[in-house]
């Protein structure tokens, strides 16, 4: 690139990035770059967090309906049907 030593090129690029973005934004940029690289690697290899979620057992309809409360309007309708 500029000089025959790769480490000197890297230092020059890092100084230019520091001057452009400033020291306050560099940690955020590094974090975003790392997340992007991790997501790219996961998409290439086929590993993802969704694969881990698929190994969990699914809820059955009986246990799902018991755990979710009925809306208030449905409770009023069922109470009025019982009294009638």
C-alpha positions, 0 to 999 in steps of 0.5 A: 500500500503506502510503505513495504511494511504491513504494520506501518500501513495498519498504524497509518490506517488506525490513525486516520480512523481515529482522526475521522471518528474520534476516541468516543465513537471507536468502542461503538464502531468496534462493537458493531464491527464485531457483531457484524462479523459474528453474524456473518460467520454464523450465517456462513456456518449455519449456526445461530441462536434459533437452532438452540431454541428449536431443541426445546420442547413445544408447549401443548395446547392444554398447557398453553391455554392454562398459562395464558389468562383469558381477556376480561371480555371473555370472562364476562361473557362466560359469567353471563352465560353461566348465570343465564 
